[in-house]
Amino acid sequence: MPTWFLPYGGAGVLMLSMEEKGRKRQRLKGYDYKTPGFYFITTVVKTRPQILGKIKRNMFVLSDLGAIILGCWHDLPVHYSGIDLDAFIVMPDHLHGIIHLIEPEKNLSEIMRGFKSNSSWRINKRFPGRFEWQRSFYDHIIRNERDLQRVRNYIYFNVQKHKGHIGKHSLDPLPV
C-alpha cells in the first residue's frame, strides 16, 4: 500500500479514554486540518434511512431533503472564505465530497460542523423532527494528483456502484 494512503481505521486513528466514551478519534493525530489541500469527506444520515433521494436508471434523483443538502453544500464557499468545492455527490443516505482548502479561516471540522448544523436546521424547519446526521464524519487527506483523480472517480461512479452493488465501496489505491 502506498505510504500516502491512510485508510479509515488505519494509521493515525487512536482510541480516546473511557471518560470520552471509547469513541475513536477520526482525525489524524497531530495534523493541522487547516492546512491547504484537498480533503475527501463522507457524512451519513443517522440510522441510514434512504431519504435524500432515489437512484433511477443509474441517475440520482434528489428528494426535497436532498435538494436542501445540495443547496447547503453549494453555499459552503459563501460562508467559509478560502475554500472551494470539487467533486461531490448526494446519495440516498450520505454525501461524498471533496473540499479544497486554499487559505481557510476555519479548519475542516469547523466547516463540516457548520454544514451539518445548517443543513439539519433548514431541513427540520421545513420538515420538523425528520432529520439528523450521524456524529462526526469520515475524512481522507488527498496526498497527490493521482489520489485526487482516484477519489474523483470514486465519487463519479458511486451511483453505479450503489445501484448495482458493482465492485467494492472502498477507496482502494490505484495500482502502481
C-alpha positions in Angstrom: 0.0 0.0 0.0 1.4 3.4 -0.9 2.6 5.5 2.1 0.3 8.4 1.2 -2.8 6.4 1.6 -4.2 6.4 5.1 -7.3 4.2 5.2 -10.0 4.8 7.8 -9.2 2.8 10.9 -5.5 2.7 10.0 -2.6 4.9 10.7 -3.4 8.0 12.7 -6.5 6.7 14.4 -6.4 6.3 18.2 -8.8 5.4 21.0 -10.0 8.0 23.4 -10.1 7.4 27.1 -13.1 5.6 28.7 -14.1 9.1 30.1 -14.6 10.1 26.4 -17.0 7.1 25.9 -14.4 5.0 24.0 -15.1 6.8 20.7 -12.4 6.6 18.0 -10.8 9.9 17.1 -11.4 10.2 13.4 -8.9 12.9 12.6 -5.1 12.2 12.1 -3.3 12.9 15.3 -1.1 16.0 15.1 -2.3 17.0 11.6 -3.5 20.6 11.1 -6.8 20.4 9.3 -6.4 24.0 8.3 -3.5 23.0 6.0 -4.2 24.0 2.4 -5.0 21.0 0.2 -7.8 18.6 -0.9 -9.9 16.6 1.6 -12.4 13.9 0.8 -15.3 13.8 3.2 -18.2 11.5 3.8 -21.1 12.3 6.1 -24.0 9.9 6.8 -27.7 10.4 7.8 -28.3 9.0 11.3 -29.6 5.4 11.2 -29.0 5.5 7.4 -32.6 5.9 6.2 -32.6 6.5 2.4 -34.4 9.8 2.5 -32.1 12.1 0.4 -33.3 10.7 -3.0 -33.5 7.6 -5.1 -31.4 6.1 -7.9 -33.4 5.6 -11.1 -31.7 4.3 -14.3 -28.2 5.0 -12.9 -29.1 8.6 -12.1 -29.7 10.0 -8.7 -33.0 11.9 -8.2 -32.9 14.2 -5.2 -35.8 14.3 -2.7 -36.7 17.6 -1.1 -34.3 16.9 1.8 -31.5 16.0 -0.7 -32.1 19.3 -2.5 -31.7 21.2 0.7 -28.5 19.4 1.4 -27.2 20.1 -2.1 -28.0 23.8 -1.6 -26.2 23.9 1.7 -23.2 22.2 0.1 -23.0 24.7 -2.7 -23.3 27.5 -0.1 -20.1 26.4 1.8 -17.8 28.8 -0.1 -20.2 31.7 0.7 -20.0 31.0 4.4 -16.3 30.0 4.6 -13.8 32.1 2.8 -10.7 30.4 1.4 -12.3 27.2 0.4 -13.5 25.7 -2.9 -15.6 22.7 -3.8 -14.5 19.9 -6.1 -16.4 16.7 -7.0 -19.3 15.7 -4.8 -22.4 13.5 -4.8 -25.5 13.3 -2.6 -26.6 9.6 -2.2 -29.7 8.2 -0.7 -28.3 8.2 2.9 -24.9 10.0 2.7 -22.9 12.7 0.9 -19.4 12.4 -0.6 -17.4 15.5 -1.5 -14.0 17.0 -1.9 -13.3 20.3 -0.2 -10.3 22.3 -1.4 -8.9 24.4 1.5 -6.9 27.2 -0.2 -6.5 29.8 2.6 -9.2 28.8 5.1 -10.2 30.8 8.1 -11.7 27.7 9.7 -10.5 24.1 9.9 -12.2 21.1 8.2 -14.1 20.1 11.3 -15.5 23.5 11.8 -16.6 23.7 8.2 -18.3 20.3 8.4 -19.9 21.2 11.7 -21.3 24.3 10.1 -22.5 22.3 7.0 -24.2 19.7 9.1 -25.8 22.2 11.5 -27.1 24.4 8.8 -28.5 21.6 6.7 -30.1 20.0 9.7 -31.7 23.3 10.7 -33.0 24.0 7.2 -34.5 20.5 6.8 -36.0 20.4 10.3 -37.5 23.9 9.8 -39.3 22.6 6.7 -39.9 19.0 7.9 -40.0 19.2 11.7 -38.1 16.4 13.6 -37.3 14.4 10.5 -33.6 14.8 10.0 -30.3 14.2 11.9 -26.7 13.4 10.8 -24.5 10.7 12.4 -21.9 12.1 14.7 -18.6 13.1 13.1 -17.6 12.4 9.5 -15.1 10.5 7.6 -12.2 12.3 6.0 -9.2 11.4 3.8 -6.4 13.8 3.2 -5.7 13.7 -0.5 -2.0 13.3 -0.9 -1.3 13.8 -4.6 -2.8 14.2 -8.1 -3.2 10.5 -8.6 -5.0 10.2 -5.3 -7.2 13.2 -6.2 -8.2 11.5 -9.5 -8.9 8.2 -7.8 -11.3 9.9 -5.3 -13.0 11.9 -8.1 -13.6 8.6 -9.9 -14.9 7.0 -6.8 -17.4 9.9 -6.4 -18.3 10.0 -10.1 -19.0 6.2 -10.3 -20.7 6.0 -6.8 -24.3 5.9 -8.2 -23.5 3.0 -10.5 -21.7 1.1 -7.6 -24.6 1.8 -5.3 -27.3 0.8 -7.8 -25.8 -2.4 -8.9 -23.5 -3.1 -6.0 -20.7 -3.3 -8.6 -17.2 -3.7 -7.1 -16.2 -2.6 -3.7 -17.3 0.5 -1.9 -13.8 1.1 -0.6 -11.2 3.6 -1.7 -8.7 1.1 -3.0 -5.4 2.6 -4.0 -4.6 2.7 -7.7 -2.3 0.0 -9.0 1.4 1.1 -9.1 
